[in-house]
Amino acid sequence: MSTPEEILQGLYDETLVGNAPRVLELTEEGLSLSMEPQTLLFDALIPSLEEVGARFERGDFFVPEMLIAGRAMAGAMERLRPLLAETGVETVGKFLMGTVKGDVHDIGKNLVNIMLEGAGFEVIDLGVQVAPEKFVAAIEEHQPDIVGFSAFLTTTMPMFKANINALEKAGIRDSVVVMVGGAPVTQEYADAVGADGYAADASATVKKAKALLEARRAKVPA
């Protein structure tokens, strides 16, 4: 039987290489030792995924490595999610996410979703090729705190503005925080289209999302 330290190290290492079956085994083993689900998450799984992101940025990892690590983490999250809910790891907020119309890239978005879930957000993922009217309908249905628009291509980035215009037209622009992201997106571009926030990678997205929500909640009298 492994010690808690060995389990955390194992979870970190096996997530990094995307060994999903082993990640699940170690998650179960940790739980059988009465380890806290949030310990497994914050001390092993999330740091491992952050390292995956760092390696990708340095060019040591490529898209396939990111994908399999993300999948390994997602498998553990399936097991931990209900337990995290029980232990009262409070939902930080509701995050509605989608890749914009004309764009079918979802790797970055999926990694961001996993990181957001790990940080306690409830994530509603609309998938790829999401038209402005679909975002509007989903915001009206789910009432999220934040909506995230993702684009991987420079040619689909103008959809950010189209989406924001659609929210304004529907009269719901002020009811949500709008975040944008994706490989070609910059802070300058986010400012130009009128987004509330931008983040360069998955871990930065989590920090930024929390900061934006805190700022918003401080302004709105409860």
Secondary structure, DSSP 8 states (H G I E B T S, - for coil): ---HHHHHHHHHHHHHTT-HHHHHHHHHHHHHTT--HHHHIIIIIHHHHHHHHHHHHHTSS-HHHHHHHHHHHHHHHHHHHHHHHHTT-----EEEEEEBTT----HHHHHHHHHHHHTT-EEEE--SSB-HHHHHHHHHHH--SEEEEE--STTTTTHHHHHHHHHHHTT-GGGSEEEEE-TT--HHHHHHHT-SEE-SSHHHHHHHHHHHHHHHHHHS--
